[in-house]
Amino acid sequence: MTAFFEGIQYLFVNILFAPLDFLRHLELITWVGANTINWIFMAICACAIVYWIKQLRIFDDAGTENQDTTAHSFLK
């Protein structure tokens, strides 16, 4: 039974957390390199928010959105 748990430990520590260990080591060398993935995720989120707001504006301008407070049955 201990071999099973040691196998799980090996999987997580040596295999699945290897990219995080690489980023931790990279941070000591260059801050920009270690945080590049964060900047990429922030850029993707910013693009998604801009797209979402454009879509909301399209539906708002077309008047197809039901803004009545009784649109949901639980708000009666």
C-alpha positions as CSV (number, residue, x, y, z in Angstrom):
1,M,0.0,0.0,0.0
2,T,2.9,2.4,0.7
3,A,4.2,1.8,-2.9
4,F,0.8,3.1,-4.2
5,F,1.1,6.3,-2.2
6,E,4.8,6.7,-3.1
7,G,3.8,6.3,-6.7
8,I,1.3,9.1,-6.3
9,Q,4.0,11.2,-4.7
10,Y,6.4,10.5,-7.5
11,L,3.7,11.4,-10.1
12,F,2.9,14.8,-8.5
13,V,6.4,15.9,-7.3
14,N,8.5,14.7,-10.2
15,I,6.2,14.9,-13.2
16,L,3.2,17.1,-12.7
17,F,4.9,19.9,-10.7
18,A,8.0,20.0,-13.0
19,P,6.7,23.0,-15.0
20,L,6.2,24.9,-11.8
21,D,9.7,24.0,-10.6
22,F,10.9,25.3,-13.9
23,L,9.1,28.6,-13.4
24,R,10.4,28.9,-9.9
25,H,14.0,28.4,-11.2
26,L,13.4,30.8,-14.1
27,E,12.2,33.5,-11.7
28,L,15.7,33.7,-10.1
29,I,17.1,34.3,-13.6
30,T,14.6,36.7,-15.1
31,W,11.4,38.1,-13.7
32,V,10.0,38.9,-17.1
33,G,10.5,35.3,-18.4
34,A,8.8,33.8,-15.4
35,N,5.8,36.1,-15.6
36,T,5.3,35.9,-19.4
37,I,2.6,33.3,-19.0
38,N,0.7,35.6,-16.6
39,W,0.9,38.4,-19.2
40,I,-0.4,36.0,-21.9
41,F,-3.4,35.0,-19.7
42,M,-4.1,38.7,-19.0
43,A,-4.1,39.6,-22.7
44,I,-6.4,36.7,-23.5
45,C,-8.8,37.8,-20.7
46,A,-8.7,41.4,-21.9
47,C,-9.5,40.3,-25.4
48,A,-12.4,38.2,-24.1
49,I,-13.8,41.1,-22.1
50,V,-13.7,43.5,-25.1
51,Y,-15.4,40.9,-27.2
52,W,-18.1,40.3,-24.6
53,I,-18.8,44.0,-24.2
54,K,-19.0,44.4,-28.0
55,Q,-21.6,41.6,-28.1
56,L,-23.6,43.1,-25.2
57,R,-23.6,46.5,-27.1
58,I,-24.9,44.8,-30.3
59,F,-27.8,43.2,-28.4
60,D,-28.5,46.4,-26.5
61,D,-28.6,48.5,-29.7
62,A,-30.8,45.9,-31.5
63,G,-33.3,46.0,-28.5
64,T,-33.5,42.2,-28.4
65,E,-32.7,41.9,-24.8
66,N,-35.6,41.6,-22.4
67,Q,-34.8,44.0,-19.5
68,D,-38.1,43.6,-17.8
69,T,-37.7,42.7,-14.1
70,T,-40.3,39.9,-14.5
71,A,-38.2,38.1,-17.1
72,H,-37.4,35.5,-14.5
73,S,-40.1,33.8,-12.6
74,F,-38.4,34.2,-9.2
75,L,-38.3,38.0,-9.5
76,K,-42.1,38.4,-9.4
